[in-house]
Amino acid sequence: MYPGTRWLIYLAMAFVVFQVEGWLIVSLRSHVNALWWRMLIEVCMMLAAILPGFVMARIENCYFGDFGLPARRAFGRNFWVGTLWGIASLSILMVALRLTGAFEFGTLSLHGARIFKFAAYYGVFFLITGFFEDFLMRGYSQWVLSQGMNFWPAAAVLSIAFGYIHGANPGEAKTGLIAAGLIGFFLCLTLRRTGDLWWAVGFHLAWDWGESYLYSVPDSGTLLPGHLLNSSFHGPEWLTGGSVGPEGSYLVFVVIGALWVLFDRAYPEANDRASRRMLSSSSS
C-alpha cells in the first residue's frame, strides 16, 4: 500500500476509536465536574491517537517504538531536557513581555494545598496533551508520510495541519496559528536530531503547563481555570498576543527562531543518523 493509504487507515482507526470512547463515557458526563471531564476527554484523544499505532506497527511489521515513543527511553534524559527547554524558553518570553510593560504577574490566585493540587493536575493533563498531539502529528503520521515525500516535506505538511487545527480553539487568531505551526515544525527538528519524541513531549508539557498554570495566561486562545496567578496583559495585541496569549505575540517568533538556532547547535546535524540508529535499537 502507498504511504498515504496507510496514513488514511491510521486516521480512520483513530476516528473510530474516539467515537467508541465517546459512546462509552457519555454516561459519566453528569457524574464528574468540568475539570475531570476535560481530563477524561484528553485521555480519550490520546488513546485514539496512540492505540491505532500498535495496530499499524503490526501492519508495517515494525516496533511501535519506531514511531517515536520507544519504551526503553521513556521519561529519560531527552524528556527532562525537553522539559527544561520548554519552561526556560517560555519564561524568557514572559520576562521579555514583563520588561516591556505588557505583562503583570499579579497576585496569587490559589492558596494552600490548592497550589500543589492544580500544579499536579495540569502536569498530568499536559503530559497527556503532549502524548496526544505529538504522536498524532509527529509520530506515526510523520513516520509513514516520510516514506512517500521524505522527512522535511512531511514535517512541513503536518506542521501546517498542526497550526490549522488550533483554529478550532476559542480566542485563537492568525498569528497564533502561525506560531503553533512553527512550534510544530521546530518539534519535528527535535525528532530528527534526537531520534524520538520524548524531547518534544517534555517541551510540549512544560510550555503548556507554564502558560496555563504557572504564568496563568491563555494557551492558544484558551484560559483554563485553576491557574496560579491573577496575571494580566496591557498594551497592543501585536505585543501581548491579545486573546491568544503569548503565542499570539510577535515576540514568540523571536523565541522560536532562537530555539531553532540553539537546538541546532546543541544537537548538530551530524547526530541525525546516529539518533535514528539509537531509536531503531531501543524501539522494542
C-alpha positions as CSV (number, residue, x, y, z in Angstrom):
1,M,0.0,0.0,0.0
2,Y,1.1,3.6,-0.6
3,P,2.2,5.6,2.4
4,G,-0.8,7.9,2.0
5,T,-3.2,5.0,2.0
6,R,-1.7,3.6,5.2
7,W,-1.9,7.0,6.8
8,L,-5.6,7.3,6.0
9,I,-6.1,3.8,7.5
10,Y,-4.4,5.1,10.7
11,L,-6.6,8.2,10.8
12,A,-9.7,6.2,10.2
13,M,-8.9,3.9,13.1
14,A,-8.2,6.9,15.3
15,F,-11.6,8.4,14.4
16,V,-13.4,5.1,15.1
17,V,-11.6,4.6,18.5
18,F,-12.5,8.2,19.6
19,Q,-16.2,7.6,18.6
20,V,-16.3,4.4,20.6
21,E,-14.7,6.0,23.6
22,G,-17.2,8.8,23.4
23,W,-20.1,6.3,23.4
24,L,-18.6,4.5,26.4
25,I,-18.0,7.6,28.6
26,V,-21.1,9.7,27.7
27,S,-23.0,8.3,30.7
28,L,-20.2,9.7,33.0
29,R,-20.8,13.3,32.0
30,S,-23.3,14.1,34.7
31,H,-21.1,12.5,37.4
32,V,-17.9,14.4,37.0
33,N,-17.0,18.1,37.2
34,A,-15.7,20.1,34.3
35,L,-12.1,19.7,35.2
36,W,-12.2,15.9,35.3
37,W,-14.4,15.7,32.3
38,R,-11.7,17.8,30.4
39,M,-9.1,15.3,31.6
40,L,-11.2,12.4,30.5
41,I,-11.6,13.8,27.0
42,E,-7.9,14.4,26.8
43,V,-7.2,10.8,27.8
44,C,-9.7,9.6,25.1
45,M,-7.9,11.7,22.4
46,M,-4.5,10.4,23.5
47,L,-5.7,6.8,23.3
48,A,-7.4,7.4,19.9
49,A,-4.0,8.6,18.6
50,I,-1.8,6.0,20.2
51,L,-3.8,2.7,20.1
52,P,-4.0,2.6,16.3
53,G,-0.2,3.0,16.3
54,F,0.1,-0.5,17.8
55,V,-2.1,-1.9,15.0
56,M,-0.1,-0.1,12.4
57,A,3.1,-1.5,13.9
58,R,1.8,-4.9,13.1
59,I,0.8,-3.9,9.6
60,E,4.1,-2.2,9.0
61,N,6.0,-5.2,10.5
62,C,8.0,-3.0,12.9
63,Y,8.0,-1.9,16.5
64,F,5.6,0.7,17.9
65,G,8.7,2.5,19.3
66,D,9.8,3.1,15.7
67,F,7.1,5.8,15.6
68,G,8.8,7.9,18.2
69,L,8.0,6.6,21.6
70,P,10.4,3.8,22.4
71,A,9.6,2.4,25.8
72,R,13.2,1.9,26.8
73,R,13.8,5.7,26.6
74,A,10.6,6.7,28.4
75,F,11.0,9.7,30.7
76,G,14.7,9.5,30.2
77,R,17.2,12.3,29.6
78,N,15.6,13.6,26.4
79,F,12.2,14.1,28.2
80,W,13.7,16.0,31.1
81,V,16.0,18.2,28.9
82,G,13.0,19.0,26.7
83,T,11.0,19.9,29.8
84,L,13.8,22.3,30.9
85,W,14.0,23.9,27.4
86,G,10.2,24.3,27.4
87,I,9.8,26.1,30.7
88,A,13.0,28.2,30.2
89,S,12.0,29.4,26.7
90,L,8.5,30.4,27.8
91,S,9.9,32.1,30.9
92,I,12.2,34.2,28.7
93,L,9.2,35.2,26.6
94,M,7.2,36.1,29.7
95,V,10.1,38.1,31.2
96,A,10.5,40.0,27.9
97,L,6.8,40.9,28.0
98,R,7.1,42.0,31.6
99,L,10.1,44.2,30.8
100,T,8.1,45.9,28.0
101,G,5.3,46.6,30.5
102,A,2.9,44.3,28.5
103,F,2.6,41.7,31.3
104,E,2.0,41.8,35.0
105,F,2.4,38.8,37.2
106,G,-0.3,40.0,39.6
107,T,-1.1,38.2,42.9
108,L,-1.7,34.6,43.8
109,S,-5.0,33.2,42.7
110,L,-4.5,29.9,44.6
111,H,-3.5,29.3,48.2
112,G,-2.5,26.4,50.4
113,A,-2.8,22.8,49.1
114,R,-4.7,24.0,46.0
115,I,-1.4,25.4,44.6
116,F,0.0,21.9,44.6
117,K,-3.2,20.1,43.6
118,F,-3.6,22.2,40.4
119,A,0.1,22.1,39.6
120,A,-0.1,18.3,39.7
121,Y,-3.4,18.2,37.8
122,Y,-2.1,20.4,34.9
123,G,1.2,18.5,34.9
124,V,-0.7,15.3,34.2
125,F,-3.1,17.0,31.8
126,F,-0.4,18.5,29.6
127,L,1.6,15.3,29.6
128,I,-1.4,13.6,28.1
129,T,-1.8,16.5,25.7
130,G,1.9,16.1,24.7
131,F,1.4,12.4,24.0
132,F,-1.8,13.0,22.0
133,E,-0.6,15.9,19.8
134,D,3.0,14.8,19.3
135,F,2.2,11.3,18.4
136,L,-0.7,12.2,16.2
137,M,1.2,14.9,14.3
138,R,4.8,13.7,14.6
139,G,4.6,10.0,15.5
140,Y,3.1,7.5,13.0
141,S,2.0,10.3,10.7
142,Q,5.5,11.7,10.3
143,W,7.0,8.2,10.0
144,V,4.7,7.0,7.2
145,L,4.5,10.2,5.2
146,S,8.3,10.5,5.3
147,Q,8.4,7.3,3.2
148,G,6.4,9.0,0.5
149,M,7.7,12.5,0.5
150,N,10.9,12.4,2.7
151,F,11.2,13.8,6.2
152,W,11.1,17.6,5.8
153,P,8.2,17.9,3.3
154,A,6.2,15.6,5.5
155,A,7.2,17.7,8.5
156,A,6.0,20.9,6.7
157,V,2.7,19.4,5.7
158,L,2.0,18.1,9.2
159,S,3.1,21.4,10.9
160,I,0.7,23.4,8.7
161,A,-2.0,21.0,9.7
162,F,-1.0,21.3,13.4
163,G,-1.3,25.1,13.1
164,Y,-4.6,24.8,11.2
165,I,-6.4,22.6,13.8
166,H,-5.6,25.1,16.5
167,G,-8.1,27.4,14.7
168,A,-10.9,25.5,16.5
169,N,-9.8,27.0,19.8
170,P,-11.9,29.9,21.0
171,G,-9.9,33.1,21.1
172,E,-7.3,31.8,18.6
173,A,-6.1,34.2,15.8
174,K,-3.9,34.1,12.7
175,T,-0.7,35.0,14.5
176,G,-1.3,32.2,17.0
177,L,-2.0,29.7,14.2
178,I,1.3,30.6,12.5
179,A,3.2,30.3,15.8
180,A,1.6,26.9,16.5
181,G,2.7,25.7,13.1
182,L,6.2,26.9,13.6
183,I,6.5,25.4,17.0
184,G,5.3,22.1,15.5
185,F,8.0,22.4,12.8
186,F,10.6,23.0,15.5
187,L,9.4,19.9,17.3
188,C,10.0,18.0,14.1
189,L,13.6,19.1,14.2
190,T,13.9,17.7,17.7
191,L,12.5,14.4,16.5
192,R,15.0,14.4,13.7
193,R,18.0,15.2,15.8
194,T,17.2,13.2,19.0
195,G,15.7,10.2,17.2
196,D,12.5,10.1,19.3
197,L,9.5,12.2,20.5
198,W,10.4,12.2,24.2
199,W,12.2,15.6,23.9
200,A,9.2,17.1,22.1
201,V,6.7,15.6,24.7
202,G,8.7,17.1,27.6
203,F,8.9,20.5,25.8
204,H,5.2,20.5,25.0
205,L,4.3,19.6,28.6
206,A,6.4,22.4,30.1
207,W,5.4,25.1,27.6
208,D,1.7,24.4,28.0
209,W,1.9,24.0,31.8
210,G,3.8,27.2,32.1
211,E,1.3,29.1,30.1
212,S,-1.9,27.7,31.6
213,Y,-0.8,27.2,35.2
214,L,2.4,28.9,36.2
215,Y,2.0,32.3,34.3
216,S,-1.8,31.9,34.2
217,V,-2.2,33.2,30.6
218,P,-4.3,32.0,27.6
219,D,-2.8,29.0,25.8
220,S,-3.7,29.1,22.1
221,G,-6.7,31.2,23.0
222,T,-7.9,29.3,26.0
223,L,-7.6,30.4,29.6
224,L,-8.1,27.5,31.9
225,P,-9.5,27.6,35.5
226,G,-7.3,26.8,38.5
227,H,-4.3,28.9,37.4
228,L,-1.7,30.1,39.9
229,L,-1.8,33.9,39.4
230,N,-4.1,36.8,38.7
231,S,-1.9,37.9,35.9
232,S,-2.8,40.5,33.2
233,F,-1.7,42.0,29.9
234,H,-1.5,45.6,28.9
235,G,-0.7,47.1,25.5
236,P,-1.2,46.4,21.8
237,E,-2.3,42.9,20.6
238,W,0.8,42.5,18.4
239,L,2.9,42.6,21.6
240,T,0.6,40.9,24.2
241,G,-1.0,38.4,21.9
242,G,-4.4,39.5,22.8
243,S,-6.9,36.7,23.4
244,V,-4.4,34.2,22.0
245,G,-1.9,34.7,24.8
246,P,1.9,34.7,24.4
247,E,1.7,32.6,21.3
248,G,0.0,35.5,19.6
249,S,2.7,38.0,20.5
250,Y,5.2,38.9,17.7
251,L,7.9,38.2,20.3
252,V,7.2,34.5,20.1
253,F,8.7,34.4,16.7
254,V,12.0,35.7,18.1
255,V,11.8,32.9,20.7
256,I,11.1,30.2,18.1
257,G,13.9,31.4,15.9
258,A,16.3,31.4,18.9
259,L,15.1,27.9,19.8
260,W,15.9,26.6,16.3
261,V,19.4,28.1,16.3
262,L,20.3,27.0,19.8
263,F,18.9,23.5,19.3
264,D,20.8,23.2,16.0
265,R,24.0,23.9,17.8
266,A,23.2,21.7,20.8
267,Y,22.2,18.8,18.6
268,P,24.3,19.0,15.4
269,E,23.0,17.6,12.1
270,A,25.8,15.0,12.2
271,N,23.8,13.4,15.0
272,D,20.8,12.7,12.8
273,R,21.9,9.2,11.6
274,A,23.2,8.2,15.0
275,S,19.9,9.3,16.6
276,R,17.9,7.2,14.1
277,R,20.2,4.2,14.9
278,M,19.6,4.7,18.6
279,L,15.8,4.8,18.0
280,S,15.9,1.6,16.0
281,S,17.9,-0.2,18.7
282,S,15.7,0.9,21.5
283,S,12.2,0.7,20.0
284,S,11.3,-2.8,21.1
